[in-house]
Amino acid sequence: MSIHLLRHGDTGHRSYRGQLDDPLTELGWSQLRAAVEGQAWDRIVSSPLVRCAHFAEELAAKRAIPLRLDARLVEYHFGAWQGVSMETLAAGQGDALGRFWKDPVTYPPPGAETFDAFGARLSAAMDDIASEVHGARTLVVTHGGAIRLLRCLAEQRPLADMAGFDVPHASLHGIHWGH
């Protein structure tokens, strides 16, 4: 079984976008197209947010492979921090932001989705994907926070390790799902 997670490309925003539905920039499109060059998959599952779904739709059509959108793959909801620039957060809530970066599970943003809920919905999505795979090479187009959490679960690491994963735009991450 081969599952690759692909983070969406650049959206031009420097904030926690979370579940805001931002389109890709031209840079984001080129990053994603370059990331999949020379790669092959049999199917694609994507977050329905446009920064993921529009690229997944293009790739599925270009390669004539099936695509399924799954709402459980959307990004973490950052609560009161969603859409607020990093500069504003650093200036007004720098200590809280630092604690979040150090240990996001213990110090989530105010009003944010719980990591238990985030993990449960992502795990359910991945369980379904893994049960559908039957040896098919699968690309999952999703978000940075989702990839960090899924890597922690797949690698049996504590969720507090999430911040330690480097997940740049348009990066691919192979995982074995079967925890």
Secondary structure, 3 states (H helix, E strand, C coil): CEEEEEECCCCCCCECCCCCCCCCCHHHHHHHHHHHCCCCCCEEEECCCHHHHHHHHHHHHHHCCCEEECHHHCCCCCHHHCCCEHHHHHHHHHHHHHHHHHCCCCCCCCCCCCHHHHHHHHHHHHHHHHHHHCCCEEEEEECHHHHHHHHHHHCCCCHHHHHHCCCCCCCEEEECCCC
